[in-house]
Amino acid sequence: MAIDIPVLAAIRATGKTPVDATLAEAAAVLRSWGVNVRGIVQEEVAGVDGAKSTTQLRDVADGSLMQISQDLGPNARGCRLDPGALAEATRRLETIVEGGADLLILNRFGRSESEGTGLRPIIENAILSGIPVLIAVRDEYIPAWDMFHEGMATWLPAEMNAVLDWYRTTVAKPYTEAPAA
């Protein structure tokens, strides 16, 4: 897909906003329209018997899951993200961008991205490849997000119909049988 300017949209991720569900539902609807949507959404799985929850990434194209948190024990207080799993997720996303897509959905622009690492190179490569990006951004990383996109992104509410309308009107990929929102 060739576009003249980068197309970026973000949904503000707060504790009360079901961003991950919105991203997953929108991806499913767009895929049912024949849109080549690729990327990942985050899922939290509740722990059993007092164990902490686990964080997983779901591939929106094939539904596969990748656990990205690690069990550091019941008294651990440090970051539980598994660097090896994150590196594997990044490799998968690099392959997706190289292969092309009509839309790339990413679960978060967070601390790593605000520091120039994490998924930031994936976002940059998607932009350079002309692939529109939809991402969630937590409140504390909004200033870094704003500096990153320099006014080229738009904010969307955490509502599936808002995402679908943005795709229809901004990305403007022709598709068939798109149901009315």
Solvent accessible surface area in square Angstrom, and as a share of the most:
residue,aa,sasa,rsa
1,M,89,0.40
2,A,105,0.82
3,I,46,0.24
4,D,149,0.77
5,I,124,0.63
6,P,32,0.20
7,V,14,0.08
8,L,5,0.03
9,A,0,0.00
10,A,0,0.00
11,I,1,0.01
12,R,108,0.39
13,A,9,0.07
14,T,51,0.30
15,G,90,0.87
16,K,193,0.82
17,T,39,0.23
18,P,85,0.53
19,V,3,0.02
20,D,37,0.19
21,A,49,0.38
22,T,8,0.04
23,L,0,0.00
24,A,39,0.30
25,E,92,0.41
26,A,0,0.00
27,A,2,0.02
28,A,62,0.48
29,V,36,0.21
30,L,0,0.00
31,R,87,0.32
32,S,92,0.59
33,W,11,0.04
34,G,58,0.56
35,V,4,0.02
36,N,62,0.32
37,V,0,0.00
38,R,67,0.24
39,G,0,0.00
40,I,15,0.08
41,V,2,0.01
42,Q,21,0.09
43,E,55,0.24
44,E,99,0.44
45,V,66,0.38
46,A,84,0.65
47,G,32,0.31
48,V,113,0.65
49,D,145,0.75
50,G,82,0.79
51,A,62,0.48
52,K,95,0.40
53,S,39,0.25
54,T,39,0.23
55,T,13,0.08
56,Q,27,0.12
57,L,8,0.04
58,R,78,0.28
59,D,14,0.07
60,V,22,0.12
61,A,30,0.23
62,D,102,0.53
63,G,30,0.29
64,S,43,0.27
65,L,77,0.38
66,M,23,0.10
67,Q,91,0.40
68,I,6,0.03
69,S,5,0.04
70,Q,62,0.28
71,D,126,0.65
72,L,80,0.40
73,G,26,0.25
74,P,125,0.78
75,N,133,0.68
76,A,24,0.19
77,R,230,0.84
78,G,50,0.48
79,C,81,0.49
80,R,54,0.20
81,L,74,0.37
82,D,42,0.22
83,P,97,0.61
84,G,46,0.44
85,A,15,0.11
86,L,63,0.31
87,A,43,0.33
88,E,61,0.27
89,A,6,0.05
90,T,32,0.19
91,R,132,0.48
92,R,100,0.36
93,L,1,0.00
94,E,69,0.31
95,T,91,0.53
96,I,9,0.05
97,V,9,0.05
98,E,149,0.67
99,G,69,0.66
100,G,27,0.26
101,A,8,0.06
102,D,17,0.09
103,L,0,0.00
104,L,0,0.00
105,I,0,0.00
106,L,0,0.00
107,N,11,0.06
108,R,34,0.12
109,F,0,0.00
110,G,10,0.09
111,R,140,0.51
112,S,42,0.27
113,E,14,0.06
114,S,32,0.21
115,E,122,0.55
116,G,35,0.34
117,T,79,0.46
118,G,33,0.32
119,L,19,0.10
120,R,52,0.19
121,P,55,0.34
122,I,1,0.01
123,I,0,0.00
124,E,69,0.31
125,N,67,0.34
126,A,0,0.00
127,I,35,0.18
128,L,152,0.76
129,S,62,0.40
130,G,10,0.10
131,I,7,0.04
132,P,0,0.00
133,V,0,0.00
134,L,0,0.00
135,I,0,0.00
136,A,0,0.00
137,V,0,0.00
138,R,98,0.36
139,D,68,0.35
140,E,113,0.51
141,Y,43,0.16
142,I,26,0.13
143,P,87,0.55
144,A,24,0.18
145,W,1,0.00
146,D,60,0.31
147,M,154,0.69
148,F,30,0.12
149,H,17,0.07
150,E,139,0.63
151,G,65,0.63
152,M,94,0.42
153,A,22,0.17
154,T,57,0.33
155,W,94,0.33
156,L,22,0.11
157,P,69,0.44
158,A,25,0.19
159,E,105,0.47
160,M,59,0.26
161,N,71,0.36
162,A,19,0.15
163,V,0,0.00
164,L,6,0.03
165,D,62,0.32
166,W,13,0.05
167,Y,0,0.00
168,R,65,0.24
169,T,108,0.63
170,T,66,0.38
171,V,8,0.05
172,A,69,0.54
173,K,50,0.21
174,P,115,0.72
175,Y,51,0.19
176,T,102,0.59
177,E,162,0.72
178,A,39,0.30
179,P,74,0.46
180,A,103,0.80
181,A,72,0.56
